[in-house]
Amino acid sequence: MTDTRIASDLAETFADNHAVEAARVLESVEPTAVARFLESVDPAVAAVLTANMSPSDAARCVAKMETVHATRLPQSWGLHRSVSILRRLDPVVRDAIVAGLPRVFAAAIERRLRYPEGSAGWMADYSIEALPETTPVAEARKRANDPRIPYIYLVDSEQRLTGTVHLIDLTTAPGNEALIRIAKRSPLRVSAQTGAAELVNHRAWADFDVLPVIDDRGRFLGVLRHKNLRQLQGLRSAGDETDASLASLIDLAEIYWLGLASVILPSSSGATAPAPSESTHEF
C-alpha cells in the first residue's frame, strides 16, 4: 500500500469517527481540494462531513465535485438540509445534481427551493393530498385513514381550496353525497411565503394543530404541524442552530408519517374580514 493510500485511509477513518472536527478542518481548506477528498472517500462519509459543514461551505465544496459524486450526497443529508445546501449552488450545477436524484425526492427538493428558508413553503409537508370536491362521501371514508388529521380538505379542478370536512361528519352523511355538499366553505389559509416567526406566534394555533399551506394562486401545497413550530420556538430560545435542528425534526416527521394535514386559500397582504356566516383565518 502506498503512502498516499495510507494517508487517504487515515483521513477517511478520522472523518468517519470525528465528523464534526473533520468538517471544521475542511471548512478552512480550499474547496477544490476538499472536493477531490470527498470524491475519494465512501459516499456515506462524504455526506456526513458535508452535513456537518455550514451550508455555504458545503455548497462551495459540492460545486467543485463531479456531478456523479455530488448526486450521491443529498439523500443522506435529508430533505431540508439538501435544500439549504443546494439553493446556494449555481442553478446549472444544482439542476444537474437534482436531475440525478430519485424522482420523488427531487420533486420534494424542487418544491422547497421555490420558497425562502424558514418559510411555510420551506417547512411544509407536501405528502398529504386534498381530495376533489366532487368525491363521494363513501370514497372519502376509505381514503381518510390518517388518525392525526381530523379533516379532509377539498380542492377544485385547479387545486384551489374550496372547503373542509370534519371526519365526524363523514360518519353521518349519505355515502353518495359529494363532499362539497357537507363542507365548511371557508377554511384556514396560510401563504407559503409566511415566515417562521409569524407562524410560531400566530393565534390560530390555540385552536388548530395542523394548518394548510398554499401558493400565491391559492393552490394547496401541503401542511404544517404545530409540533414542529413549537420545537422551532424552543430551539431559538435555547440559542441552537434552528436551520439544521428543525430540518432534522421535520425530516423525521415526514419519513415516519408521510404527511400532515389541511388546505388553504391564498393569503392577501393582510387579514381580511370573514364573509357572513363564515370563519376565515389568514396568515
N, C-alpha and C positions, 0 to 999 in steps of 0.2 A: 504493500500500500504506500502510495507516495505521500510526501509531507503535505502537499496541497490537499489531498483527500482526507488525511488525518485531521488537518486544521478545519476542514469543512465539516467533518463528522462531529468534532468537538463543539464547533459553533452551533450546529443543529441541536446537539444534546443540551447545551446550555439554554438555547432559545426555547426548547421544548419544556424544560424544567423550571425556567425562570423567565417566563414570558414578559412580565411587566418590566423587569430590569432590562431585558434584552430590547424591548420596544423603546425604552428611554435612550438606549445607546444608538439604536438605528435612527432615531429622530435627528441625531446630530451628524449623521453620515450623509454624504452626497447621494441623492435619490437614485441615480443610475446604478451606483454600486449596491445600494440596498436592493434594487430591483433584480439585479443578477443573483444576489444571495437568495432572495425569495423564490426565484425560479429554480434554484438548485436544491432546495430543501423539500421535504414532504409537504404537499399542499395543505394538510391539516395544520402543520407547524406555521406555515406562511400565513394562514388565515388567523391563527391565534395571535401572532405577532402584530399583524396589521390591525386587528381588532383592538389591541391594547395601545396602539398609537393614537394620537389625536386625529380626527377625521381629515384635517388639512394635510398633515404629514403623511398619513396613509395614502391619500389621493395622489400626492406628488410622487410617491414611490410606485404605486399601481400604474400611474400614467406612463412610466418608463418600462413596464413589463410587457412581454409579448402577450398578445390577446389570449392565446391558448392557455397561458398560465394564469392570467388575471381572471379569466372566466371561472376558474376553479374555486375562487375565494368567496363570493357573495353568499352562497347558501350556508356556509359555516358562520359567516358574520351575523346572519339573521336579517330579517326584513328591514327594520328601521335603521340599523347600523349600515346596511348596504346603501340605503337611500342617502344617509348622511355623508358617506364617502363618495358615492357615485355622482351626486349632484355637484361636487367640486371638480369634476373632470371636464375636459373639453368635450362638447357634445358628440363629436365624431368618435372619440375614444370610448366614451360612455356607451354610445349606441352599439358599438362593436362588441363590447363586453356583454351588455344586456341581451343582444341577439343570440349569444351562445348559451344562455340560461334556459332552464326548463320553462315552457310556455306560461304556466300558471304563475310561477314565481316572478318571471319577467314582467307579466302584466301587473302584478301587485306593485312592483317597483315603479313601473311607468306611471301608475295612477298617483302614487305618493309624490313623485317628482314634480307633479303639477302644482303642489302647494308648499308653502314655507314650512320649515321645521318648527314643530311645536303647535302648528295649527290643527284645527279639527280635521281637515282633509288629510294631514300627515298622520294623525293618530288613529283615524277611523279604521274599523274592521270592515272590510268590503265583502266578506264571505256570506253575510246574510242578505237574502234577496227579498224584495217586496213581491206581492202577488198581483196579477192583473185584477182590476176592479170587477171584472165580469166573472171571476172564478166562483163556481158554486160552493155553497157552504159545505156540502159533503166532501168535496175535493180538498177544501181548506182544512178540514178536520184531519185528513190524512197527512197533510204536509206540515201542520203546526205541531211539531214534535220536540221543540227545544224548551225544556222546563224553565230556563232562565228568562224567557221572553213572554210577557203577558199579553202582547198584542200581535196582530197581523197588520202590516202596512200595505196599503193599496196604491197602485200607480195606474196611470192611463197609458195609452199606446205610445206616448213619448217619454215614458218613465218618470213623469211628474206625479208627485204625491196627490192623491185625491181623498184619502181618508184612512181611519184606523178602526180596527175591530178588536174588542177585548175577547180573549179566549173564552171567557164565561158566556159571552153572547152566542158563541158557536154551538153551545150545548142545547140551546132552546130554539134557535132559528131553523126553519124548514131546510132540508137538505138541498133542494133545488133553487133556493134563493141566491141571487147574486150578492156577493159580499158588499158591494157598494150600497145595496138597499138597507143594510143594517149598520152601516159605518157611521162613525163620527167624522164630520167633514172638515174639521179644521185642526189638524194635528200639530204638534210641536215642530219647530223648524230651527235649524242652525246652519249657518253658512260654513262651507269648507274652509273659508279664509279666516274664520274666527280664531283668535289666539288663545293659548292655554290659560293665561292669566284671567281673561274674561270668562272662560268656560269654568274654571275652578270655582270662581266666586259667584256664579250665576244662581239666582233664587230658584230656578226650575228644579235643581237637584233636591230641593226639600220634598218634592212630590214624585220625582221620577228617578229610577236607577239606570235607565237606558235612554239615550237620545239619538235621533237620526241625524245624518249629515247629508247636505245637498250641495250641488254645484250652483253656479250663478244663473243657471236656467231653470232651477228648481227640480232637477233630476236627482233621484235617490242615488247616493253613492255607497253609504254604509252606516255604521253606528258607532257610538261611544258609550262606554260603561262608566258610571260614576266611580267605581272602584279604582280605575286607572287614574282618574284625576285626583282622587284623594291621596293616592300613592305619590303622585307628582307633587302635590302640595307638601306632603311630609318630607320628600326628598329635598325640596327647596328650603324648607325650614331647617333641615339638618346641614344645608350647605353642600350637598352632594352634587355630582355632575348629573343633572337631570336628563340630558340627552341620552347618554348611554344607558343609564339606570332605568328610565321609563321605557326606553325602547325594548329592553330585555323583558320587562313586565308585560308589555303589550304583545310582544312576540310569543311569549309563553301562553298567554291567554288565547291568542289566535290559533296556535298549534293545538292546544288542548280542546278548545270549544268549537273551533271552526266558525266562530262568529258571535255577534251580539244582536241588537235589535233596534228597530224604529225607523221612521222615514220622515222627511221634511220637505217643506216648500222653501223657495229661495228667500233669503233674508234681505231686507231692504237696508238702507243706511241707518235706520233706527227702528225701534219697536213701533208697530202700527196698532191702532185700536182694533179690537176684535169686532167682527161683524155681529149683529144682533143674534143672540141665542147660540153663539159660537165662542169657544175659548181658544185663543191663539197666543202662542208663546214664540218669541223670536230671540235669537242671539245676534 
